[in-house]
Amino acid sequence: MLRNYFVTVTRRSARCGLVRCGIAAGLLMLVAGSSGAQETSPDEKGTVRTESNETVSKPDSKPTTPAKASQSNSTQSKSATASAGQSDSAKTNLPANTLKAQNGPKASENDNADSAVESKPEVAQPVRPGVWTVPPNKSEPAADFQMIGEFVGETTDESPKRLALQIRAVGSGQFEARQTEGGLPGEAGFDESTTIRLIGRRSGETLVLSGATDALFVTPERCTIINANANVVANLQRVRRASPTLGAQPPKDAIVLYRDPKQPPRLSEFLPGAKTDGDLLAEGALLQPLLQDFDLHLEFMIPHMPEMREQKRGNSGVYLQSRYECQVLDSFGTDRVFNGLGSLYRIKPADINMAFPPLTWQTYDIRFTAARFNADGTKRSPARVTSYVNGVRVQNDVELHGPTGHGEPESPEPLPTKLQNHNDPVRYRNIWIIDRGLTPGIAFPPKQVDEASVATTTATQSSDVSP
């Protein structure tokens, strides 16, 4: 009787495209009994162990490790980042208050109830309504934020195939997601042509997604996929990736603009008007060096702005010579578009959407060759760009026949590179440049990783650009 009810409900959800969230918890309890036998053994090949001793499918790149993000509000600038919970959150990507609840001191049995008073974690606040530069840790915003991320696993049939899921929040308990076969973007088996677009709504700690013939039930660390016959077809586990160039050390003779993550940026390396947010560089800065051909490494963190859409969601950009924009945007879990992360703004979309979730440190590695001009002022050859987002090449030696977007007009004179201010609190760190005119022959992008910045290793590899 109970199974027939479940089949009827699931079939209805497959026809209408969205499972009712009111029955999510009950359905998930039924799933738990049937999916327990599907758990992957910790000894199986291709798995890594999580903090909770569950096994997850190993991605081809590092689990994401969010670093400390300072805030403009002075009331929060030194809150959770100075606590012991920060070091744990760098490994687990959980909100600080969750970690304190798990790892905080426990009162002994002999303690008097009146004296065993634990301090409450400070509640994270948005820098403005709906805009977060640290993970929300209370109420509905925190519950929504916990659902954002990436999940991977294999189907349960006789010929298992690898599935991947990316989930993004769109505000008020609503979500969008992309399911693909072969793995996540950047993994060797990733197949963009298999993308299934899903929508869903959260009820409590369960998110129900639909959009095809199956229903997906998501909790913060796990996703169970059920078909119309009430059979579990796949179990996915959350993964947290990090760029293989995160924390990369500048090579000898590099121009280091901002390196030490424990010290504020040296504003002398930027034109007047550059601003800091604690020990991070704020959007809007212009770099002092005027260069023609150069390699640039920088790391950026995009804010969490679930209510915003498209160009109003975590927007900034790296304007090479103030003329050509390599876009910065919260494009996680979206289609590739000509103005998304990794695109040459309004010129060419990224070859692959390598965006990580918001409030995750990400990397840009850019090789730029300036346009060349004749003595009479006519252009002899166009500018060229090769760029990598999170260690994966997204633009390959692309010619730029003119400025992008609101870029400055082309001329023989170099202009400063700027980090665009689009009124969104995007933060930057670890910025350094190789002047190829003075120090040619240095391999790029970098492959060395600062192990203090990345908690776990990754298999995603970036290809060298020939020096």
C-alpha positions as CSV (number, residue, x, y, z in Angstrom):
1,M,0.0,0.0,0.0
2,L,2.7,2.5,1.0
3,R,4.8,1.7,-2.1
4,N,1.8,2.1,-4.4
5,Y,1.2,5.5,-2.8
6,F,4.8,6.5,-3.4
7,V,4.7,5.3,-7.1
8,T,1.5,7.3,-7.7
9,V,3.0,10.5,-6.2
10,T,6.3,10.1,-8.1
11,R,4.6,9.5,-11.4
12,R,2.5,12.7,-10.9
13,S,5.7,14.6,-10.2
14,A,7.3,13.3,-13.4
15,R,4.3,14.6,-15.4
16,C,4.1,18.0,-13.9
17,G,7.9,18.7,-13.6
18,L,8.0,19.5,-9.9
19,V,7.5,17.4,-6.8
20,R,5.4,19.0,-4.0
21,C,7.7,20.0,-1.2
22,G,5.1,19.2,1.4
23,I,5.7,15.4,1.0
24,A,9.5,15.7,0.6
25,A,10.4,14.6,4.1
26,G,8.1,11.5,4.0
27,L,9.4,10.4,0.6
28,L,13.0,10.8,1.8
29,M,12.3,8.5,4.8
30,L,11.1,5.9,2.4
31,V,14.2,6.4,0.2
32,A,16.5,5.9,3.2
33,G,15.4,2.3,3.6
34,S,15.9,1.4,0.0
35,S,19.1,3.3,-0.6
36,G,21.1,2.1,2.3
37,A,22.4,-0.9,0.4
38,Q,23.7,1.5,-2.3
39,E,26.3,3.1,-0.2
40,T,29.8,3.0,-1.7
41,S,32.4,1.1,0.3
42,P,35.2,3.3,1.6
43,D,37.7,0.8,0.1
44,E,36.4,1.2,-3.5
45,K,38.6,2.9,-6.0
46,G,38.0,6.5,-6.8
47,T,36.5,7.7,-3.5
48,V,37.7,10.1,-0.8
49,R,36.5,10.3,2.8
50,T,34.6,13.3,4.0
51,E,34.7,14.9,7.5
52,S,31.6,12.9,8.4
53,N,33.3,9.5,7.5
54,E,31.0,9.1,4.4
55,T,32.6,8.3,1.1
56,V,32.2,10.6,-1.9
57,S,33.1,10.1,-5.5
58,K,36.5,11.7,-6.1
59,P,36.4,14.6,-8.6
60,D,39.2,15.5,-10.9
61,S,39.9,18.7,-9.0
62,K,40.3,19.7,-5.3
63,P,37.4,20.0,-2.9
64,T,36.6,23.6,-2.5
65,T,38.1,25.3,0.5
66,P,36.5,28.6,1.3
67,A,39.0,31.1,2.7
68,K,38.4,33.9,5.1
69,A,36.2,36.6,3.6
70,S,36.3,40.0,5.3
71,Q,33.3,42.2,5.4
72,S,32.7,45.9,4.9
73,N,30.6,46.1,8.1
74,S,32.9,46.9,10.9
75,T,30.8,44.8,13.3
76,Q,31.8,41.6,11.5
77,S,35.3,42.1,10.2
78,K,36.9,39.8,12.8
79,S,34.0,37.5,13.8
80,A,34.1,33.8,12.8
81,T,37.5,34.1,11.0
82,A,39.3,34.6,14.3
83,S,37.7,31.6,15.9
84,A,38.7,27.9,16.0
85,G,35.7,27.2,13.9
86,Q,37.4,29.0,10.9
87,S,40.0,26.3,10.5
88,D,37.3,23.7,10.5
89,S,35.1,25.6,8.1
90,A,38.1,25.7,5.6
91,K,37.8,21.9,5.5
92,T,34.1,21.4,5.5
93,N,32.5,24.5,3.9
94,L,29.9,24.5,6.6
95,P,28.7,27.8,8.2
96,A,30.7,28.7,11.3
97,N,27.8,28.3,13.7
98,T,27.2,24.8,12.6
99,L,30.8,23.9,13.3
100,K,30.6,25.5,16.7
101,A,27.6,23.4,17.5
102,Q,29.4,20.2,16.4
103,N,32.8,20.9,17.9
104,G,32.1,23.3,20.8
105,P,32.7,22.4,24.4
106,K,30.3,20.1,26.1
107,A,29.1,20.5,29.7
108,S,30.0,17.6,32.0
109,E,27.2,15.7,33.8
110,N,28.1,17.3,37.1
111,D,27.8,20.8,35.8
112,N,25.0,22.9,37.2
113,A,22.5,23.7,34.5
114,D,22.6,27.4,35.5
115,S,26.4,27.6,35.2
116,A,26.8,25.7,32.0
117,V,26.0,28.6,29.7
118,E,27.6,28.5,26.3
119,S,28.2,31.6,24.3
120,K,26.1,31.9,21.2
121,P,27.9,32.3,17.8
122,E,27.7,35.7,16.3
123,V,25.0,35.9,13.6
124,A,26.4,36.8,10.2
125,Q,24.8,39.8,8.6
126,P,24.5,40.8,5.0
127,V,26.5,43.8,3.9
128,R,23.3,45.0,2.4
129,P,19.9,43.3,2.0
130,G,20.4,40.0,0.2
131,V,24.2,40.4,-0.3
132,W,26.5,38.2,1.8
133,T,30.3,38.2,2.0
134,V,30.4,35.5,4.7
135,P,28.1,32.4,4.8
136,P,24.7,33.2,6.4
137,N,24.4,31.1,9.6
138,K,20.9,31.6,10.8
139,S,17.3,30.9,9.7
140,E,16.1,30.6,6.1
141,P,19.2,32.2,4.4
142,A,21.5,29.7,6.1
143,A,19.2,26.7,5.2
144,D,19.2,27.9,1.5
145,F,23.0,28.4,1.5
146,Q,23.7,24.9,2.7
147,M,22.0,23.4,-0.4
148,I,24.3,25.3,-2.9
149,G,27.1,23.2,-4.3
150,E,28.2,20.2,-6.3
151,F,27.3,16.5,-6.0
152,V,28.7,13.4,-7.9
153,G,28.0,9.7,-7.9
154,E,27.1,6.7,-10.0
155,T,23.8,5.2,-11.1
156,T,22.8,1.9,-9.5
157,D,22.1,-0.1,-12.7
158,E,24.2,-2.9,-14.2
159,S,26.1,-0.5,-16.3
160,P,26.7,2.4,-13.9
161,K,27.4,5.9,-15.3
162,R,28.8,8.9,-13.5
163,L,26.3,11.7,-12.8
164,A,27.0,15.2,-11.5
165,L,24.8,17.9,-10.2
166,Q,25.3,21.7,-9.6
167,I,22.7,23.5,-7.5
168,R,22.3,27.3,-7.2
169,A,19.9,29.3,-5.0
170,V,17.6,31.8,-6.7
171,G,16.0,33.2,-3.5
172,S,13.2,32.5,-1.1
173,G,13.8,28.7,-0.9
174,Q,13.8,28.3,-4.7
175,F,16.6,26.7,-6.6
176,E,17.9,25.9,-10.1
177,A,20.2,23.0,-11.0
178,R,22.0,21.3,-13.8
179,Q,22.5,17.5,-14.0
180,T,25.1,16.1,-16.4
181,E,26.6,12.8,-17.3
182,G,30.3,12.0,-17.1
183,G,31.1,14.3,-14.2
184,L,31.5,18.0,-13.3
185,P,32.8,20.7,-15.6
186,G,36.5,20.3,-15.8
187,E,36.5,16.6,-15.3
188,A,37.7,14.3,-18.1
189,G,34.3,12.7,-18.7
190,F,32.1,15.8,-18.5
191,D,29.6,15.9,-21.3
192,E,27.8,19.2,-21.6
193,S,25.4,17.8,-24.3
194,T,23.7,15.7,-21.6
195,T,22.7,18.6,-19.4
196,I,19.2,18.4,-17.8
197,R,17.9,21.7,-16.3
198,L,16.0,21.3,-13.0
199,I,14.0,23.5,-10.7
200,G,13.0,23.0,-7.1
201,R,12.0,24.3,-3.7
202,R,13.3,23.6,-0.2
203,S,11.2,22.4,2.6
204,G,13.1,22.3,5.9
205,E,16.4,20.5,5.2
206,T,15.2,18.8,2.1
207,L,15.3,20.2,-1.4
208,V,13.1,18.6,-4.1
209,L,14.2,19.0,-7.7
210,S,12.5,18.0,-10.9
211,G,12.5,18.7,-14.6
212,A,12.7,15.3,-16.2
213,T,11.3,11.8,-15.5
214,D,13.1,11.5,-12.2
215,A,12.8,13.3,-8.8
216,L,15.8,14.4,-6.9
217,F,15.8,14.7,-3.1
218,V,18.7,16.8,-1.8
219,T,20.0,17.3,1.8
220,P,23.1,19.3,2.6
221,E,25.5,16.4,2.0
222,R,23.6,14.1,-0.3
223,C,21.3,13.7,-3.2
224,T,19.0,10.7,-4.0
225,I,17.5,10.2,-7.4
226,I,14.3,8.2,-7.8
227,N,12.5,7.2,-10.9
228,A,8.7,7.0,-11.6
229,N,8.7,3.4,-10.4
230,A,9.9,4.4,-6.9
231,N,13.3,2.9,-7.5
232,V,16.5,4.6,-6.4
233,V,18.6,5.1,-9.6
234,A,21.5,7.0,-8.1
235,N,23.1,8.3,-4.9
236,L,25.2,11.4,-5.2
237,Q,27.5,12.9,-2.5
238,R,28.6,16.5,-2.1
239,V,32.1,17.4,-3.2
240,R,34.1,20.5,-2.5
241,R,36.6,21.5,-5.2
242,A,39.4,24.0,-5.1
243,S,41.5,25.4,-8.0
244,P,44.9,23.7,-8.4
245,T,46.4,27.2,-8.7
246,L,44.9,28.5,-5.5
247,G,47.6,29.9,-3.3
248,A,50.2,29.7,-6.1
249,Q,53.6,31.1,-5.2
250,P,54.9,33.9,-7.5
251,P,58.0,32.8,-9.5
252,K,61.3,34.6,-9.1
253,D,61.3,38.1,-10.6
254,A,57.5,38.3,-10.6
255,I,55.9,41.7,-9.8
256,V,54.1,40.9,-6.5
257,L,51.2,43.3,-5.9
258,Y,49.5,41.5,-3.0
259,R,50.6,38.2,-1.6
260,D,50.5,37.9,2.2
261,P,46.9,36.8,3.1
262,K,47.5,38.0,6.7
263,Q,48.5,41.5,5.7
264,P,46.5,44.2,3.9
265,P,47.4,44.9,0.3
266,R,50.1,47.5,-0.2
267,L,48.1,50.3,-1.8
268,S,51.3,51.8,-3.3
269,E,51.0,49.0,-5.9
270,F,47.7,50.4,-7.0
271,L,46.6,53.8,-8.2
272,P,45.0,56.2,-5.7
273,G,41.4,55.3,-4.9
274,A,42.0,51.6,-4.3
275,K,40.2,50.3,-1.2
276,T,40.6,47.4,1.1
277,D,38.2,45.3,3.1
278,G,40.2,44.1,6.1
279,D,43.1,42.1,4.6
280,L,41.4,41.8,1.1
281,L,41.5,44.1,-1.9
282,A,38.1,45.5,-2.9
283,E,36.8,45.8,-6.5
284,G,37.6,49.0,-8.3
285,A,41.4,49.0,-8.0
286,L,43.8,49.9,-10.8
287,L,47.2,48.1,-10.9
288,Q,50.3,50.4,-11.0
289,P,52.5,48.5,-13.5
290,L,52.1,49.5,-17.2
291,L,52.9,46.4,-19.2
292,Q,52.5,45.1,-22.8
293,D,52.8,41.3,-22.7
294,F,52.3,39.8,-19.3
295,D,50.9,36.8,-17.3
296,L,48.6,37.6,-14.4
297,H,47.6,35.5,-11.5
298,L,44.9,36.6,-9.0
299,E,42.3,35.0,-6.7
300,F,38.8,36.3,-6.2
301,M,35.7,35.6,-4.1
302,I,32.2,36.3,-5.4
303,P,29.5,37.3,-2.9
304,H,26.4,35.3,-2.3
305,M,23.5,37.2,-3.9
306,P,20.6,34.7,-4.3
307,E,17.9,37.2,-5.2
308,M,19.9,38.7,-8.1
309,R,20.1,37.6,-11.7
310,E,22.6,37.6,-14.5
311,Q,24.8,40.8,-14.6
312,K,23.6,42.0,-11.2
313,R,24.9,38.9,-9.5
314,G,28.5,39.1,-8.2
315,N,29.7,41.2,-11.2
316,S,33.3,42.5,-11.6
317,G,35.9,42.0,-14.2
318,V,39.6,42.0,-15.0
319,Y,40.1,44.8,-17.6
320,L,43.5,44.1,-19.3
321,Q,45.1,47.4,-20.1
322,S,41.7,48.9,-19.2
323,R,40.5,47.8,-22.6
324,Y,39.7,44.1,-22.7
325,E,37.5,42.5,-20.0
326,C,37.9,38.9,-18.7
327,Q,34.5,38.6,-17.0
328,V,34.0,37.9,-13.3
329,L,30.4,36.9,-12.4
330,D,28.5,34.4,-10.3
331,S,27.8,32.0,-13.2
332,F,27.8,28.8,-11.1
333,G,25.3,26.3,-12.3
334,T,24.3,28.2,-15.5
335,D,24.7,27.8,-19.2
336,R,27.8,29.2,-20.9
337,V,27.0,32.7,-22.1
338,F,29.0,35.5,-23.7
339,N,29.0,37.6,-20.5
340,G,29.5,34.8,-17.9
341,L,32.5,34.0,-15.8
342,G,35.5,33.3,-18.0
343,S,34.0,35.0,-21.1
344,L,35.7,37.8,-23.0
345,Y,32.9,40.2,-22.3
346,R,30.3,40.3,-25.1
347,I,32.9,38.8,-27.5
348,K,33.2,35.1,-26.7
349,P,31.8,32.8,-24.0
350,A,34.1,30.6,-22.0
351,D,34.8,27.2,-23.6
352,I,33.6,25.6,-20.4
353,N,31.8,27.1,-17.4
354,M,34.3,26.5,-14.6
355,A,32.5,28.7,-12.0
356,F,32.6,27.5,-8.4
357,P,29.8,28.3,-5.9
358,P,29.7,31.8,-4.4
359,L,31.9,32.6,-1.3
360,T,34.5,30.1,-2.6
361,W,38.0,31.4,-3.5
362,Q,38.5,31.0,-7.2
363,T,41.4,31.7,-9.5
364,Y,42.1,33.6,-12.8
365,D,45.3,32.9,-14.7
366,I,45.6,35.1,-17.8
367,R,48.2,35.4,-20.5
368,F,47.9,38.7,-22.4
369,T,49.7,39.8,-25.5
370,A,49.2,43.5,-26.4
371,A,48.2,44.8,-29.8
372,R,51.0,46.0,-32.1
373,F,50.9,49.3,-34.0
374,N,52.8,50.9,-36.9
375,A,54.5,54.2,-36.8
376,D,51.5,55.9,-38.5
377,G,49.2,54.7,-35.7
378,T,47.5,51.9,-37.7
379,K,47.2,48.5,-35.9
380,R,49.6,45.9,-37.1
381,S,48.3,42.9,-35.1
382,P,45.4,42.4,-32.6
383,A,45.7,41.7,-28.9
384,R,45.5,38.1,-27.8
385,V,44.3,36.4,-24.6
386,T,44.6,32.9,-23.1
387,S,42.9,32.4,-19.8
388,Y,42.2,29.8,-17.1
389,V,39.5,29.8,-14.5
390,N,40.1,27.5,-11.6
391,G,42.9,25.8,-13.4
392,V,41.0,24.9,-16.6
393,R,41.6,26.7,-19.8
394,V,38.5,28.7,-20.9
395,Q,40.0,30.9,-23.7
396,N,42.8,29.7,-26.0
397,D,44.8,32.4,-27.7
398,V,41.8,34.4,-28.8
399,E,42.3,37.5,-31.0
400,L,40.7,40.7,-29.7
401,H,40.0,43.1,-32.6
402,G,38.9,45.9,-30.4
403,P,38.0,46.9,-26.8
404,T,35.3,44.9,-25.1
405,G,32.2,46.4,-23.4
406,H,33.2,49.8,-21.9
407,G,36.9,49.3,-22.6
408,E,39.2,52.3,-23.4
409,P,40.1,52.8,-27.1
410,E,43.1,51.0,-28.4
411,S,46.4,52.8,-28.9
412,P,50.1,51.9,-28.8
413,E,50.4,53.1,-25.2
414,P,49.7,50.6,-22.4
415,L,47.1,51.5,-19.8
416,P,46.7,50.1,-16.2
417,T,44.8,46.9,-15.7
418,K,41.8,47.4,-13.5
419,L,39.5,45.3,-11.3
420,Q,36.1,46.5,-12.3
421,N,33.7,48.1,-9.8
422,H,30.2,47.0,-10.7
423,N,28.8,47.8,-7.2
424,D,29.1,44.2,-6.0
425,P,31.5,43.3,-3.2
426,V,33.9,41.0,-5.1
427,R,37.1,40.6,-3.2
428,Y,40.7,39.9,-4.5
429,R,44.0,38.5,-3.1
430,N,47.3,36.9,-4.2
431,I,47.9,39.1,-7.2
432,W,51.2,38.9,-9.1
433,I,52.4,39.5,-12.6
434,I,55.1,38.2,-14.9
435,D,56.4,40.8,-17.3
436,R,57.2,38.6,-20.3
437,G,59.2,41.5,-21.9
438,L,61.7,41.3,-19.0
439,T,61.4,37.7,-17.8
440,P,60.5,35.4,-20.7
441,G,60.4,31.7,-20.6
442,I,58.5,31.2,-17.3
443,A,55.9,28.4,-17.5
444,F,52.4,29.5,-17.0
445,P,49.9,29.0,-15.5
446,P,51.5,28.0,-12.2
447,K,51.2,24.5,-10.8
448,Q,52.7,25.0,-7.4
449,V,50.0,25.1,-4.7
450,D,50.3,26.6,-1.2
451,E,49.2,23.6,0.9
452,A,48.3,26.0,3.8
453,S,45.6,27.4,1.5
454,V,44.3,24.1,0.1
455,A,43.2,21.5,2.5
456,T,42.9,18.6,0.1
457,T,44.6,17.7,-3.2
458,T,42.9,17.7,-6.6
459,A,43.3,15.8,-9.8
460,T,42.3,18.6,-12.1
461,Q,45.4,19.7,-14.1
462,S,45.9,22.8,-16.1
463,S,47.8,22.8,-19.4
464,D,50.9,24.9,-19.8
465,V,50.9,27.8,-22.3
466,S,54.2,27.7,-24.2
467,P,56.6,30.4,-22.9
